Amino acid sequence: MDMRIFDLKDLAIGEKGRVTGFSKQGRAYRKRLLAMGLTTGTEFSIVRFAPLGDPVEIALRGFSLTLRKNEADILSIEKV
């Protein structure tokens, strides 16, 4: 397991990650992401990226979630 901190865009389709936290400048989206189930420790996998990279679809907790680039950028993740 790689313990470095990554951005969501650093993962490829099919790779898995775990949420390790949120960036400080993303306070506006933090509550929204928490409400969608992206809490610290949550594991997910990359399903697909839109052709221009925005949005990205991830699978977590038995459902799919689509995140815009500005929402995804505040997540700190590690590869699983």
Secondary structure, DSSP 8 states (H G I E B T S, - for coil): ---S-B-GGGS-TT-EEEEEEE-GGGHHHHHHHHHTT--TT-EEEEEEE-TTS-SEEEEETTEEEEE-HHHHTTEEEEE-
